[in-house]
Amino acid sequence: MANEKSRDDDLWFAPKRFGYGTGWPIAWQGWVLLGGYLALLLLGSHYVAPGHPIGFGIFVGVLTIAVLALSATHTRGGWRWRWGGDDE
């Protein structure tokens, strides 16, 4: 049972009910990840975007891939297609 508790502590996002991917954060770590992502996008648009659209595109791409990878590893049940109901 101790392993189940520590595993539940490692889950930051709930799965989507329909479709593929993750839903909203269910732990403070998920909210921090989401807020940090949005803050870095805002800062990047202010400091990187003016005069460097390609650099900003690379910045957004790398940041998005990193956030998606983290959220995928911390989603209850992982990422897979769901059709609704109790599909865990």
Secondary structure as UniProt FT lines:
FT   HELIX           2..9
FT   STRAND          13..15
FT   STRAND          18..19
FT   STRAND          22..25
FT   HELIX           28..47
FT   TURN            50..51
FT   HELIX           53..73
FT   TURN            76..77
FT   STRAND          82..83
//
